[in-house]
Amino acid sequence: MGFERGNRMPKYTAAIFDLDGTLLDSMKVWEQVDREFLGRRKLSFTPDYTEKVSAMSFAEAARYTVERFHLGEAPEELMREWNEMVTEQYAHHIVLKPGARECLRFLRERGFVFGVATALSPQLYGPVLCNNGIYDEFRAFASVPEVARGKEFPDVYLLCAKRLGAEPGGCIVFEDVLEGLRGAKAAGMAAVGVHDAISGLSEQTARTVADGYIRTLHQVRQREFALKFLQ
């Protein structure tokens, strides 16, 4: 997979990362949670459900789930159940995606500062980043529950950039879902699609919105990426 060399080489100084499916190999956990959650209610699982809620906050996903499946439960009940189902996984078992650590080191050595823009709450992203030894890599964190709208909008990315002290035009966002790429572009940032087997973002789909696409985070260290983003 390559990146076309443009006529101008913008200078980026900040990288903003999504977590689930981008830095973290966690989407399979959410698929399992969705299957179990729906199974408890005798409802059929379809992959589009996981894809749809992956860019939402817990509150948005809970409201969407209640409406989609006509559940007689309050959104708050769903959120408590999901938290109980995943807390142990995030604290102790979820690992980084291949190339994540090397990607961070490579960009850090080139002067980048890092932020996180995620749908996860601090109660989940804090333990998983600490357990993987990379929490201190990040200068700023922003989560969807802190802003008015989900990841298809620019809000969470702009909040992260503000906390980083970075101009939006100097930020590269790494995302594994189309909604996130749209939100990053709406924020005036460069957007790179990251392949994940569960979220299923294809290169063809990503390139309708994004500035680039990588199948693995190892590709950040390749010459094609450098020509596009690092000069």
PyMOL commands that set and color helices and strands:
alter all, ss='L'
color gray80, all
select helices_A, chain A and resi 27-40+47-53+58-69+75-92+100-109+122-131+135-137+144-146+155-164+168-170+178-186+203-206+217-221+223-229
alter helices_A, ss='H'
color red, helices_A
select strands_A, chain A and resi 14-17+113-118+138-143+171-175+190-194+212-214
alter strands_A, ss='S'
color yellow, strands_A
deselect
rebuild
show_as cartoon
